[in-house]
Amino acid sequence: MVNNNSNWFRSLTIWKHFAAYYPIKLIKTVDLPPDKNYLFACHPHGVMCFGIFAHFATEGTEFQKLFPGIQASLSTLPCNLWHPFYRQIVIGWNCISCKYSSMKSILSQSSSEIRQNSSGKFTSNGVALLVGGAKESMMTKPFSYKIYIKNRKGFIKLAIQSGASIVPVFSFGENDSYDLMDNSTGTKWRKFQDFVKNASGIVPMIMNGRGFLHFFGLMPRRTAINTVIGCPIDVIQCECPGNDVIDELHGRYVEEIRMIFEKYKWKYVENAKDVELVMV
């Protein structure tokens, strides 16, 4: 049986093969001292967030070697924790519910609590959150970068209330694994997606990837995914932050994401001069 401390499950060889298939790589730009908690705020969502899964739910890209002392968790929809057996697999990946209260509980733990709960292996928590969520996944288009961020400020409040530093994370190539059915605003397919998303939080997708005949398939394409971990934005803990404080930190986060994109697109994006980051 697997549980939240089942590091053996996250470290299985299959996850290294999973990361090597694309390949998926984790790019470290700065040390993260394990004396505080971190909220890894990630973009873009893509279809199935393959890169973020590999980094934060498995040891396929050796997160623990790059950031020792930080216990990584990936936040996911609560419904993924409802089903028998599959729930145990999700827990084995050390995934947690993306509910505000669940993430706040993890990010508010002290070093002594974390050390005790992890048998001394870790001294801080790092929770990965796909900030754009389902809305951003609906914007997925191969070889383009459009993220949903302007009205996403709840994660900033979460970081302030818990005292966790915000770490901007950007995955180049995350959107390139599949072609998707046109879901432009006003189409019947988009209306159906909106209906299902509003009812369940899940977005249905019709996608085309890699197949035996090379023109249709459900396997993701072998397109490189390179995830850049940016510099942490430290916060001053406050249970009731004002809107001005939230807006100021949100603006800093947006600029950090833009800086990461503009700096690293020349290395990880083809025809980089023609590719822009669109924020909505």
N, C-alpha and C positions, 0 to 999 in steps of 0.2 A: 504494500500500500504506500502511496506517495502522500506527502504532506508539505506544508509550507517550508519546512527545513530540509526537504529532499533534494539536496544539491546534486546527488548522484543522477537524478532524473534530468536535470538541466544540463548535466555534463556528459550525457550519452554521446557516443561518437556520431550517431545519426544527425545530430544538430550541426556538427562540423561539415558533414556532407551536404546538409541543407544549405548552409551558408556558401559552400564552395560551388554549388550548382549555378548561382547567378553570375559572378560571385558577389557576396555581401561583405563589405569591409567597414570597420569602425575607425574613424579618424580622430585621434586625440589631439587637441590643440593646447590644453592646459591641464595641470594637475588639479585634482579635486580632493582636498584634505578630508579624511573621514571623521572630522570632528563636528560635523553639522549635517543636517538632512538636505536633500536636494529634490526639487521638482523639475524633471526633465520635460520641457514643453516642446513637443515635436511637430514638425510639418515635413512634407505633405502626408495626408492619410493614405492616398493611393487606394487600390481596390481592396487589398487584404493586409496592408501594412507589413509586408514581408521583412523589411529591414529592421523596423523597430521590434518586431517579434524576435528576430534572431539575436538582437543585442540585449534586450531586457528580460526576455522570458527563457533564454537558453544561454549556454556558454559557447555557442557556435562561433562567436567572434571574440571570445575571451575577455569579456567585460571585467571580470574580477581581477585578471592580471593587469589590465590597464588602469583600473581604479580600485585598488585593494582596500578592503575595509568597508566598502559600500555595498549594502544588500539591495540588489536591483529588483524592482517589481514593475509589472506592466498592468496598468488599469484597463479593465475591459467592461463590456456591458453586463449588468447584473444577471441577465438571462443566461449567460454562459456558465453561471454558477448554480443553476437550478437543476440540471439534469444529472441523475445518478450515473456513475462511472465517468462520464465525460467531465463532470465536476472535479473528480479526483485528478484527472489529467491537467486541467486548468490550474488547480491548486499546486500540482507538482511543478508547473512553470513559475510558481510564486506570483500568479496573477491575483489582483484584487479588484473589487467592484469599483467602478468609476463614480460611484455615488460620492457626493461631497463629504459626507460624514466619514465614510470609509477611508478616503485618502487623507483627510485631516487627522484621523486617529493614527495612521502610520507616520505621517510627517511630523507629528507632535511628540513622538516618543523621544525620550532622553537617551544619551549614549549608554547609560547603565542598563536601562530597560532593554535596549537592542542587544547589548552584549549578553545579557541573561537569557533572552529569548532565542538567541542564535548560538548558544553554547560557546560564546567568546569569539566566534569567527568574524563578526562584524561589529562596527561601532557607529554606523550611520545608515540611514535608509535613503534610497533613491527611487522615486516613483515616476514612471514615464506616462505621460498623458498626451494623446493625440488631440491637440487643442481644437482643430477644425471639426472633428467628429464626422457624423454622417453627412452633414452639409458639404464638407470639404471633399468627401469621397465621391459625391455626385459631380464634382468639378473635374474629376480625373480625366486627363487627356494625355496620350503618349507624347513625350518630348515637349511638354509644356508645363508651366508651373503657375498654378493659380491656387491661392490659399485663402481660407476663411478666417479672418483674424480681427477685423475692425470692431466687431461687436462682441468679441470673446474676452471678457474681463474677469469672469468668475475665478479662473485659475490664478490671477494676480491676487485677488482677495484671499484665496486659499493659502497662497504662499505667505502673505503677510500675517494672517491669523496663526499659522503654524510656525512661523519663523524660518521656513525653509528657503534656501537660495534658489532662484529660478535659473535653469540652465537651458539656453536656446539650442535646439537640435534641428538640423535640416538634412534630409535624405535625398541626394541627387540620384535620379534614375528610378525612384519608387513608382512613378506613374507610367513607366514604359513596358511593364510586363504583359499588358493586355491591350487589345483594341476593344472599345465598348460601343454598344448600340447608342446612336444619337439620342441624347436626352435634353435637347435644347428647350429652353423655357417655352411652354405652350404646347409642346407635343403631348400626345396621349401617353406615351411611355413615361414622360417626366411627371405628369399628373398622377399616374399610378405609383411611381416611386415616392412621390410626396405623401400620398395616401398611406402607403405601407409604413413609411418612416414615421409619420405622425402617430400611427396606431401602435407601432412596436419598437421604434428606435432603430430598426434594421432597414437597410436600403437594398432592394433586389437589384441584381446586375445581370445583364446579358453580355457575355464577354467572349472574346476570341483570342486564343493564345497559340500555343505550340501543339501540333498534332502529328500523327504519323504521316499524313498526306501533305503536311506543310501549308495547307490553306485553311484548316479549321482544327481547333483543339482546345482543351480546357487546361492543359499544363501551362504555367507561366513561361514566358520567353526567358531565355538566358541573357538578360540584360543586367549589366553591373549596377549595383546599388551601393553608393558611397555615402555614409552617414557622418556628418561633421558635428562633433560636440563642441559647442562654443564656450565662451567665458561666462562664469556664473554671475548673476546679478544678485547681490546681497540685499536683504530687506531688514527693516527694523520691525520686530514682532509687535503686533497691535491687534487686539480683539475686535475693535470697531474702527477700521481705517476709513478716512474720509474719501470722497470721490476724487478730490484733487490728488491725493497720494496714489490712489489706484490708477488714475489717468497718467500720472507722471511715470510710474513704473511700467505701465503698458506701453507708453511711447518709447521707453528705453528698450523694452523687449522687441518691439517692432523694428527699431533701428538695428539691433543686434542681428536679427534674422536677415534683414536686408544686407547688412555688411557681410555676413557669412555667404550669402548667395552671390553677391557681386565679387567677392574675393576668390571663391572656390569654383565658380562656374567655368572659369577658363581652364581648369584642370579636369573637371568631371562632366562637362556638357559639350556635345558636338555642336559646331556652329554657334559658339557661345555669344558671339556679337549680335546674333539675331534673336536670342532668347532673353526674355525679360520676366521678372517676378511680378505677378499681379496679385495685389492684396484687396480683398473685398470684405 
